[in-house]
Amino acid sequence: MPDPWRSRIRHRFGHTEALDRLLTRLELAPDLPREQQPSREALVADVTEQMVAAGLSLSEGRTPQEIADRYLEQQALDAAHVPAKTLKLLRDYLAISGPVLQALTRIEALAAEHRLMLGAPIRAIRRHLNGSGEARVSF
């Protein structure tokens, strides 16, 4: 998962509809070559010049620095293509539900299929569940 998208996805866990919208957006995003972006300093200068020319205040509302930072963030997100294989893996993972031990078995199979090293964390979860008697929990 490209770094610019990691925090956005992480913050949507537990918000099913928002996460689904984000994943759909990523699935539909074209993988196009991007133009070279201006430096932050050049962008701040350009935004400042345009705000002054339009008679806008540089201190009320968003500052030129905030506008430039948001623009650069959006450009980084647009440039960070998420492979379809990664999105499918995430959707497959999110579709897992049921009794916890069965879910862990499905997660292990998914991890093995995609060559993810999750053996140690899953064993730790199993030990915890067996030790606390919570092996019958469903999610």
C-alpha positions, -999 to +999 in steps of 0.1 A: +000+000+000+015+033-010+024+055+020+001+084+011-030+061+014-021+042+045-033+067+071-065+074+051-073+037+050-064+031+087-087+060+098-116+045+079-114+010+096-146+006+116-165+029+092-177+004+066-194+028+042-165+053+042-139+026+037-160+011+009-162+045-008-124+050-005-116+015-019-140+021-048-123+054-055-090+036-055-102+009-078-116+034-103-085+057-103-065+056-135-028+048-133-016+078-154+018+094-156+019+126-135+035+160-143+064+172-122+050+192-092+062+226-083+082+230-051+062+240-020+079+274-019+070+281-055+035+270-049+031+292-018+044+322-038+020+315-066-010+311-043+000+342-024+002+362-057-032+349-068-048+357-035-034+392-034-045+398-071-080+387-062-081+409-032-083+380-007-069+383+028-037+362+035-046+358+071-083+352+072-094+317+062-068+294+048-033+307+044-013+303+012+008+277+030-023+257+040-036+258+005-003+247-010+001+219+015-034+206+008-028+208-030+005+189-027-012+163-004-039+157-030-014+155-058+006+129-038-026+108-033-035+110-070+000+100-080+001+070-056-016+043-076-027+013-055-024-020-074-056-039-080-041-070-063-036-050-031-071-037-032-085-072-037-064-085-008-078-058+014-114-064+003-109-102+009-096-095+043-124-072+052-150-098+041-138-123+067-163-128+095-177-155+118-164-173+148-129-161+157-111-194+152-126-199+118-118-163+109-082-167+120-080-199+098-093-178+068-068-151+076-040-176+077-051-190+043-053-155+028-018-147+042-003-179+028-019-173-006-003-138-007+030-148+010+024-126+040+043-135+072+015-135+097+023-168+114+037-154+147+010-127+152-018-153+145-002-178+169-001-151+196-038-143+190-047-180+193-027-183+225-044-153+240-079-165+230-072-200+243-058-186+275-088-163+281-115-187+270-126-163+243-122-187+214-160-187+209-161-150+200-174-140+166-166-110+145 
